Structure formats: structure tokens, C-alpha cells
Amino acid sequence: MSILDNAQVKIKCQRFTPYETVIEMLQMAKYDVNNNIIGKKFLDNSFGSGNVLIEAVKCYITACEMAGFSPAVIAEMLHRDIYGIELDEELYAQCLTRLNAIAENHNLPQVSWNLLCTDALRWETDDRFDFIVGNPPYIAYREIDEQNRKYLRENYKSCGRGKFDYCYAFIEKALRILSEDGILVQLVPNNIYKNVFAEDLRSMLCAHITQIDIFPSQNLFEEVLTSTSIFVYEANAQTDEIICRDNTSKHDHYIKRSNLKGKWVFRETNYSQETTYRFGDYFNASSAVATLLNEAFILSQEILNAKKIEKGIIRPAVSPKAMHLKRTEYIIFPYFYDDGKLCHIAPESFEEQYPKVAQYLKTFSDKLQARKSDKSAHWFEYGRSQALQHLNQEKLLLSTVITNAVEVYHIDCDGIPYTGIYVTPIRDKSIDFAEKILKSRDFMEYIKGIGISVNGKSMRITCSDVNNYRFKMEDPAWKN
């Protein structure tokens, strides 16, 4: 089954590289008339309508003309050195027409173009390429059919586990067929540097990636919210640092290659690990409770009154959105605490103690039973219980998606967060101090470096990101 058989996937993955970006990518690849490109093999393994190939061919022809080659020789050299692959037959034909027009404009005889209309990921070749430049298709795991998922898992290490993106395989394929001193330049989603499922791909790139240009607040494709970047991989690179450029500010800085572990964080700091503190050593950032069926457990005041729910089993429900909107909500909390320890209500006494709640929850019986809950969870309990142990205390709440600033909310002991990240102290430091840290300018800069871009303006963070944040504190009392 072709990945393009799905019409919606076909539309999403066919986003063509803008002219200005094409020129920048060729410059980053050092593919220009002054760089001895004649006789070097060039490949775009997902050329679409041909934007990258067109400019590469123009550059190659100009270099050949400057070197004094005849039109017949240039035509033969184009056949030998310029390669392209595209799965879509219509786009393949468009590109071929455009290339023939360029050849005609330069008075070249008919070129036997080395273009293939096939699946690049199943294509086998003994050739090795000196330049591979392109914009691989971005297709989320959920949109890849099972047949193609299976093929990618079995044939590409970068897709061997988790919820991989289709573009991972294109990048890995390019690495396989790159020459010993070749250069790979790819326009990719920013999340490949942060996504946990791209860790194997990052391991493949780490040793020889030399430059990363990030477009943090720019969407290069119309009607597409994916935040993108361009990376340069040089097969013979031996540098200890990589260049990282923010294309919004045009600010360049250098990142030590040895620091590219786990999530890649492109962030400058003026202090070392020895002079900083880890947030997670003093506070604990945890995910909100997971009922696995919020529609059953989250209540409005109207439902609370209409169903006459017993107040003894109700607690205030909180979420970053509800706090921002100052919206009052409640949550069924089928647990209690005894001397700080979480306790469960016995199933045989639940309906007896709380008949109205039991009656209400039974209206969701099928959905409650269909949850992928912990094996120990009773039908009236939350699907997951790991977040409940430390909830019965004052805490902070923040969203997993940060846009312009970190909004932090104080939640009292009774409040139960059902979305977002909540923070509690684990040593003798107050949550007021934790709030100061989380609202600091440095923490916001850290989020920009480690967060996964949601739409170019917002960043998604995890509990681990918060816990692993390191900060410098000038207060002598804190150091003690």
C-alpha cells in the first residue's frame, strides 16, 4: 500500500520548499559554482514539484558553462550527476517538464534525466551521493497505515520503536547512501531534536551534524503550524562544537557536541553544573491525575446540584485553563487520606456510603469499563493512581504548553489538578521559592530550548523537563 493512497496524508506531506529556503539550503550544503560541484552526485529523494532540483540544476549548468563544457557534454553530465526520487506521478511529471524547460533555455540537447518515480524508502542503489538536499515528507505516526509502519519498523532503526515520524526514515536512508565526505542538508520539524521517539535518529546524526538553523516563530509553509529547522550533516566533520542559529534573531552560538544527549537543548548558559542546583532535587514536578474519563469525574456546579452528589466525596477540580478563566469545577475523589497516606474506599462500602455518586458514575459504566486502567483500580476509581500520593498538600500548577510566559497558580491542599503539571516541595524549601524559579527569565529561556514546538509560538514541556532544570541561586541562605 502506498503512503499516498490516503488522500489526507497526501495533502499534508506535500508541502513544497519556498524559493528563499531552497537557496539557503543549497548555500548551507556548499553547493555553488565556486565549490567544484562538477562531477559530484546530487540527490533530492523526495523532490515534489522540483523546487530544490530546479535550483541545483541551474547551479550545475552554470558551473559547467563557466568551465567551458559543450551543451552535449553538459547534458551527459546532468544525466550522470543529478538524481531525484518522487513517489507521486503527477508531481514527478511536473518536475520533469520544468527541468526540460531549463535545458531548452540553455540550448542543451535532450537530457536523459536520472529521475525515478518510486518509493525512496524501498529504493536500492550502489551509488553514493556527495550532496543530498531536500525536504522529506512529515507524516505523524497515527497517519501511517499499519503496512507501512511494519515495513519501517523492520527496515529502519530510527523507526524501530515508539511513535516515529515518516521523515525519520528519509533521513536515515540519506545517511546510508551519503558518500564518505558527503553533505546532507534537510528541512525537518523541530521536534526531531526533542521527541523521545527520535532518540535513535539523533544518535545517528550526533557525530557529524555541524549546523542547525531554527525557525522558532516562523511557519515556512502556508496553513501549516509545524515549526521547522534546517540541519547540516557533514560525513567527514570532526568539530567539537556545532553552530546553532536562531533565524528570527539571526543570532549564532556554539553548542558542544558532547552536550547533545537525550533531548538536544540549544541554549547558552554562563555557568557550569557544579555551580547550579537541580529543581527536581528540591521540588517534585508531577503529572496531574489521570482519571482516563474526565467527562465522568469532572463536575460543574449544575451537575453537582442536579444529581445531589454527596459533598464528602467531592473536591475542587483545577486545571491551568480553568484557573486562567476563573472557572469553578469539581471532581469526584473516591479516596481519602489518613495521616498523609492515600487510602482506598472498599468496593463493598462505596455504594452504601455514596449512593448518589455510584448512581451517577454507573451512567458511564461502559466507558469506565473500557478504560485501560491500572489492574488494581476499581470501577469507580481513577484509571491511574500514581499522581495521588503527594496531592494532599499545598502545590503549584502550570500548563504543559507555554506560550509567552509561565503562568503559575497556587493550589490549596484540597485542590485536585486534572491537567497540567503540579509541583510540591520535597525538602525544606517553600513553594513560593519554587514559583520564583518557575517564573524566572532563565526558566523561560530554558523552555524555549528544551520544549517541543506546538505551533511555532508555544512550547510543550514535560515533568522531566521541569525536574531537570538547573538554576543558579545567589541567595546564601539557599546554598546552605
C-alpha positions, -999 to +999 in steps of 0.1 A: +000+000+000+014+034-010+015+061+017-002+084-008-033+062-010-046+082+019-058+115+003-055+135+036-020+122+042-010+131+006-021+167+011-003+170+044+030+156+033+032+176+000+045+209+013+070+224-011+101+243-001+099+281-006+124+296-030+143+316-004+147+285+018+159+264-012+186+290-019+196+289+018+198+251+019+220+250-012+243+276+004+245+256+036+253+225+015+281+245-002+265+236-035+276+266-056+296+274-087+327+281-067+328+248-049+339+223-075+305+207-078+311+193-114+313+155-112+297+154-078+264+135-074+234+154-061+202+138-048+168+150-037+150+118-026+115+135-022+116+162-048+079+171-051+073+196-079+111+201-081+119+233-063+153+221-049+162+201-080+155+231-103+179+254-084+205+227-081+204+220-119+206+258-127+237+259-105+253+228-120+247+241-156+262+275-148+293+258-133+297+237-164+293+267-187+318+286-167+342+257-171+337+257-209+319+224-214+298+220-246+260+216-244+262+179-253+287+172-226+267+192-200+236+172-209+255+139-204+269+152-170+234+162-158+224+126-165+254+113-146+253+136-115+217+148-108+193+124-092+158+127-079+131+105-065+094+112-061+065+088-054+037+110-068+033+105-105+018+139-111+045+158-093+071+137-110+057+148-144+056+185-133+093+184-122+103+167-154+086+193-175+103+221-155+137+205-159+133+201-197+124+238-199+156+247-182+177+225-205+159+241-235+167+276-222+203+267-221+202+252-256+211+217-243+202+186-263+176+163-247+187+153-212+181+117-200+173+128-165+180+104-137+146+109-121+128+079-105+090+077-098+092+052-069+092+048-032+126+063-020+125+042+012+123+009-008+148+020-035+181+002-036+213+016-051+250+011-050+256+048-058+268+072-031+259+109-032+281+139-024+251+162-018+217+152-006+194+182-001+157+181+005+125+184+025+113+149+035+076+143+040+064+148+075+037+122+084+028+116+120+027+080+133-011+080+137-014+088+100+008+060+087-010+028+077-001-004+095+015-020+064+040+009+061+045+011+099+056-026+098+080-020+069+096+010+085+100-008+119+117-037+103+140-018+079+149+015+097+165+017+131+151+052+136+116+038+133+122+007+154+103+018+185+076+042+196+056+067+176+080+077+149+075+102+121+077+092+085+105+117+079+129+098+103+133+070+077+140+095+049+168+110+069+182+076+078+180+065+042+200+096+032+227+088+057+231+053+043+237+065+008+258+096+016+294+095+004+323+094+028+328+132+025+292+140+015+270+167+029+233+162+039+210+192+043+174+186+054+144+208+062+128+190+091+103+195+120+120+210+151+106+182+172+131+157+159+156+172+184+133+168+214+109+139+207+117+108+228+109+086+198+136+104+177+164+095+201+178+068+178+178+092+149+196+118+170+222+092+178+228+087+141+232+124+135+251+134+165+287+127+155+287+147+123+259+173+124+276+207+121+249+233+119+212+237+129+192+267+118+160+270+138+128+289+128+112+291+163+083+315+154+081+312+117+059+288+097+076+282+064+046+265+048+012+282+044-016+268+066+009+245+084+017+251+121+048+228+122+079+246+134+108+238+113+146+238+111+174+231+087+203+209+097+237+203+080+254+169+084+289+166+070+301+130+069+338+139+075+332+166+101+355+164+132+345+195+151+338+195+189+310+221+185+280+227+163+267+261+151+231+268+162+213+298+146+181+314+156+167+326+122+144+350+140+172+370+156+200+358+133+220+351+164+246+323+162+261+304+191+280+272+196+269+241+213+293+214+225+287+181+207+293+163+239+262+180+254+239+166+228+224+138+249+187+129+254+168+160+243+190+184+224+190+218+241+203+247+220+208+271+249+237+292+261+245+293+298+271+312+317+275+287+345+285+251+350+267+222+365+289+224+396+275+259+404+238+251+399+210+232+416+186+207+400+150+217+405+139+181+410+163+177+440+142+203+460+108+201+443+088+174+426+070+182+393+043+155+386+016+150+360-020+157+370-043+129+380-053+106+352-090+096+356-090+084+320-126+096+318-128+132+328-163+136+315-175+113+343-154+126+372-153+164+364-185+182+375-200+216+372-220+232+400-252+225+380-245+187+378-235+187+414-268+202+424-290+183+399-276+148+408-274+157+445-238+143+447-226+137+483-202+165+492-180+142+512-166+127+481-162+160+461-131+182+459-123+213+439-110+204+404-083+226+389-066+229+356-044+257+341-072+266+317-099+267+343-077+288+366-069+312+338-106+316+331-115+316+368-139+287+361-152+267+391-152+230+387-154+199+410-141+164+408-153+131+423-125+120+446-131+084+456-102+082+480-093+097+514-061+104+533-052+091+567-022+106+584-009+118+550-013+083+534-036+077+505-064+052+513-089+035+491-127+031+497-137-006+499-158-015+468-184-032+491-190+000+511-187+026+482-223+024+471-235+023+506-216+054+516-221+073+484-252+061+466-258+092+445-222+092+432-224+055+425-257+060+406-242+089+386-210+070+377-230+040+366-244+061+338-208+060+323-204+022+331-194+011+296-168+039+292-155+033+327-150-004+320-134+003+286-106+023+302-071+009+301-068+013+339-043+000+364-051-036+372-057-027+408-081+002+400-118-004+410-145+006+385-153+038+404-117+049+408-093+068+385-076+049+358-042+057+372-033+063+408+004+072+407-002+110+410-023+108+441+002+101+468+015+136+472-016+157+463-029+163+498-007+194+503-003+230+490+010+229+455+018+249+423+001+243+390+014+252+355+004+242+320+023+217+298+020+242+270+038+276+275+033+304+251+046+338+262+052+334+299+049+307+326+017+311+344+019+296+379-012+290+402-012+283+439-035+254+448-045+245+483-045+210+499-080+201+487-075+211+450-071+182+426-053+190+393-067+170+363-045+186+336-011+203+337+019+198+359+018+202+397+048+210+419+052+201+455+082+206+478+103+175+488+128+194+510+127+224+533+121+250+506+088+267+501+066+266+471+069+304+470+105+298+462+096+273+435+073+298+420+101+324+418+122+299+400+095+288+375+086+325+367+122+335+362+135+347+328+161+319+328+135+292+331+116+307+302+147+306+281+153+270+292+118+261+280+125+277+246+155+254+243+141+222+256+103+224+248+087+208+217+072+234+194+034+231+192+027+258+166+057+279+163+047+302+192+040+277+220+063+251+236+052+218+251+071+206+282+071+176+304+076+169+341+111+157+334+119+189+317+109+208+349+126+185+373+159+186+352+161+223+351+192+237+367+195+271+381+220+293+399+209+309+432+228+339+446+210+338+480+235+325+506+206+310+527+197+288+498+232+274+494+231+263+530 
